[in-house]
């Protein structure tokens, strides 16, 4: 396979300055000819390839660079100099604005606040090089302008990540948060950040794909607000870890950047065809990133006590092996994923999912769907997103059953809605309604869906009360029966209990007699009621025994502020 990177006269080639292999024994290529024949054919056209006019093929093995991969090589975006220039321009603009109004701006990484020119300069070079190189290799088919914009978005992501990694409490207060605040609606449009023009330029370049890119960035930034509440989790398998990592790696953002780079329009139904490929893509990126960053992250963990969340460490603990063996196991997992990726691609092609005719029809459907979405008002788009989230919640609510040893039917999955008082915390919790940007503040009432649907461990999903109402059909008895007051220290939250009793009386008067849900929903409700009544009888016995010891106000402590603010919507505006 020819590689024009071998020619020193090639002006498009971005020089390779560093080579690193975390497993020193992996000097030989594992490339298997024919496994990725479609990539080999694409790379054989040379520099003037009509299929990939914005990139050039790179063959690391021919250049003497370790290439432990089954892929035949990679591609490099020709427009790296444009991307580098645009990234430097954005960083310079951030500096200028920060000097003029530091009190209104967000946090920068500590190294960029240093008075030492050497420290600041080294950090600047690191940020720019990382933003540009990640763009050049991950999105090689981007045009000059779009390569620059993606590199700028990478810069904002890395600026935010550096601050939050050092101090999670600053999630929500970084320079990236300040720049994006007007776009996501957390600030009035009249007080837009001076660098809001960067966001506008992305949308002006391609309105639909540009908005998706910024939405992907916002989704990842929102995810980082939960870093400070991450428990010392022990992952019991690599699969569990990868399910968590798919969000942490920013899969939604990466897919949006890829679509923006390649000018590809795919709606949610269109993306479903590629679900397995996308999962492999996400896992491959996660494992590769973790393998090559483990030594640095482990060193930071040993030196500063920083939280270590890394696939190599997970494998090391699960299989009880040394770090060097764990690295090799992770490398083997990466190679297996590459083989599986090839098999899935061939399967889709045999089914006609990747044929020209099928792709053309899919593109026509996608174009029509995007045209329809573009014609919607912002409020209509918001309503569609809420309806989509509501359908997802309803799917999550579907009861599941299991058979006990004696043949009895029992509930194995029956999420309930706990009305509870948010505990004290430094920054509050994230509301899981996608379009909500407000934090759930301490001592406000919130809804906890338990078990949740947003992580692999089933931890509760938290919502503002008024946000949760937007997702629910409260005229359905199957929804109303799920509400429970929280129990703290084995004692019901009396305030939450009073609220729910009043709301339930109002809701029941409006519930339609027709039952539109499957029979198993009613069966599940009956089983849950039996379990709940048994638990309540046990609690009443305990309270009777402890009545002499527990002060009355311990049961009846209700914060009036909380009852009349966070919960006003369900009290005063029943369905």
Helices and strands as residue ranges (DSSP letters): G 4-6, H 37-43, E 55-58, G 60-63, E 74-77, H 80-100, G 110-113, H 117-138, H 144-166, G 168-170, H 175-184, G 189-191, H 196-205, H 207-224, G 227-229, H 238-248, H 251-262, H 268-272, H 275-304, H 311-319, H 323-350, H 356-374, H 378-397, E 400-403, E 409-413, E 416-421, E 429-430, E 439-440, E 445-450, E 461-464, H 465-471, H 477-480, E 483-485, E 487-488, E 491-492, H 494-508, H 519-546, H 552-556, H 560-564, H 568-572
